[in-house]
Amino acid sequence: MASFKALSPPRRVTLSPASCSLDLGDGSERGEYVNQDYILTTLGRPHRAISLMYCYYPFDKGWPKRASVAHKNDGRHSWGYPYDDYFPFPGGPKGDTEGNAFQQMRDIRRHGQEVTLTLTMDCAVPDDHIRVIARQLKPYGRMRIRLNHECDGNWFTFNKRYSYQEVADFFVRFSRVLKREAPEILLNCCWGHVADFKTGRLSYEKELFPLLGAADIWSTDQYVTLHYGWPFKDCEPEDLDKTHKIVGLKTVWQQLKGIHKRFVQMTGRDKGLEIGEFNTDGNVGGEEIQAKLTGDFYRQVLREKPSFLKGVTYYQFRDRGRLGLEREDQNNSENGLATPSMAFYKKIIQDPYFHPKESWEKVKGLSLEWRASDDSDGLGWNISLKGRPVFMELLFDKGANLMIKAGEKWVYKKPGVEWVDVTLAAVGWNRSNPFPVVVFAPPADGLNPKGATRVASKLARPPKVRIHYRWKSGRSHLLA
C-alpha cells in the first residue's frame, strides 16, 4: 500500500437539518424491504430517514401471522382483512428483538439514516405493552414512530374498531408512556384533510385535536393520484371514484397549506408540517405521467421553498404495483425494474435545498460523534485534483463503520472493508474547486450504547488517498 498517501489534518464537519429533509419508504403491504446497500448504490445519497410499515394486533386471532397469510381477503381492497396487512411487528412482551423489523432498523442506522416506524396498533393495547416496546426501541436513537397514520380515515383496522375520540385517546396514552421510557424517540401525528376550504376546518377536528399537542411531529399523507382498489380491481379510466382518485397538484398544495394553517390556528403553536407519504400512482395514466407529476411537485417545492414544509417521504422505493422508483420483477422478487420516476428522483435529490447543511471548522484529533442523520460531527478533507483521475481510492481504518461523502456521492464502508473507490465521483468534479471528502461514523451495529443518546468514536489514523492521473508504463502504451 506504499502508493497511498496520508491526507492533511482534518476539519470538523457538523451536520444540521436540511431546509426540507427527504425520507424514503422501504417496504409495506405492497412490497418487501430492500437492503440499504442497494438503495445507496442506486440513488447515490442517504435519506434522513427510512420508513418501515408494521402493525401490532397482539390479541387478534391469527396473530402474529401476517393478515394475508392467516385470513382471506374480502376481495375489495388491500385492507379487507381482520387486521391490517402490514408485516407484524415482532416486539412487545415475549417478542423477538431479532425479528425482521429490528434487523431492518439496524441496517438503516448503520447506513447513517434514522428510522421512521409506521405502526398501526390496536387501541386496546395496554400500557405494559407500550412500555416494553418503548424500551426495545430506545437503543435506536432519534427514531420516529408514526402511530396509527391517516387517523381521520376509515380503512385501517383501528378506525374500524374504535371511534376517532378513542383513537386520539390512545395516541395520547402512547405518548405519555413513550416520553417516560424513551424521550429521544419522536412521535409523529399523521392527520389532515381539509373538509371545508371556506372555513378551513379539518375532518374530525373536535375528536382528533389532542393528537396535535401529544405529537412531536405533524404530518399528512398526500397522493396526486391513487389506485386504491389495487390489487383486486383494475384501474380503468371510466372507473374514477370506484377504483382510483385524481386529486391534482393544485389541490395537494391547497391541502398542505390549509392543514398547516389550521394546525397552527388550533394550537397556537407551529411545529411545521411533513408529508409522511407522497407519490403519484403509475396505475393512473401510466408511469410517464407519474414521473412528470411527481417531478412537478418536487420542483414546485424548490420554487416556493415553503418554510413550513420540513420533510417529504417518497412512497416507496420498490413496489409490486406502480408506486415505486422500482417495480418488483414478477419473475424474481429480489430484482427491481427502474421506473421513469427513478431518473428524475436521482437528479432532484441532489439539490442542496434537500441536503443537511454542513459547517466546517478547525479541529484537533480524529474524534467523531453520531447523534442523528442531520445532527452529527464528522471529519472532512479538501483534496486538490491535478487532473482527471484514472484511479482515486481512499484507505481507512479497517474496523471503522463509516458513511463517506466524496464530492457529491455517498459511499458506505462497513467494518472489515479497508478501501473505497471514489474515482467516478472525482472524474466529474469541477477541478477549479477542491474535492471534499467527509466521513461520519454511525453505529456499526445500528444501536446506541445502553442509555446513550450519541455514539462517540475515533479514527486510529487519518485516511490515505491513492490517485493516478495517467497510466505510465515503461514497456507499452494502453492506447496506441
C-alpha angles and dihedrals in degrees: 000000000000092000091065115095126200117250121240121263111301135240124226112251116200122194124214130177122292120245085249117009123216123222131177135214115230116185132352140150085306101050148010128256115274117209118251095237089064094045093048093048091048099046101030098224138056124245127233090246140359117220119223122188121216139151134216119204101146096166097053126108108257096026130167089031117092110265094242089053097046099039144029121251120242087234097241107092145335093282097055094116133095088257135014116292097230118120110280113257105241098208132088130080110345087005129145115248088188091061125118097274093054093046090051092048090053091049090052096048097045085056092059099260136112127238126246106195109199102200127181108197141182107255089220091069106123127230094257090062091048090048093053093046092049091052091047091052098042095089089060092076124212095006124151128233114204097197121199093342124204084031094173091061131092104220105080121081095243089059092047093052102037139042119249088252090055090048089053093046091053092049091053092047091049090050093053093052093043093053091052095048105031112012093172091066114093120221116218123208110204109194136123142125121146102226095184121023091192093062097022091229119155130219115281094355096163094052100039099039094101091066092069094061095042095049127085091199131039116209145161135195119235132184123182087205130359136187097211093173091067127160100007100049128044116238107240124173094239092054097072110152090016101067106000146014134223112206102165131216095269092057092045089057091046089052094049095050093041095049093049093046091050094047089054093046092050096048107025087230135096120219093161121235135265132194108233093191127014132170148113114244114243089207088070107071098338138284096283090058088046092055093047097048095043090046090050089056095053090045090052089053088056093047097047099029092198106208093213094058104089101169147358127208115205108217107238150355099204125012137180088218125037103286097097143086081234132031116222111251106245090210094053121015091203091067127079127205114211115238124210088263091067096073095050093044094051089052101043096048088065092067109116091231088071096045128090110257118251128211121190125204139159117278140173120225134009102277122142132187127199118201104147140333091269099031113053144110119237138160128258140194132188115217122197110222115213095195144329106321122233089191131010118176132169123212119207141171105296093224098048124108105215143173106206127197110199110182102314097331124093122213131185121221115192124200110281094034112104108184138028130202114232097164097121092050090053097043093065095041121119098247093204085078127057115260108244124218116188127179131195128184114219116179112289092220093040092245135108115232113266110291093358127125094195140039117227122195141157134215113238090218139358115273119260130221134214116198130174119182097180131017109235122189129176093212109043148355123244092213114038 
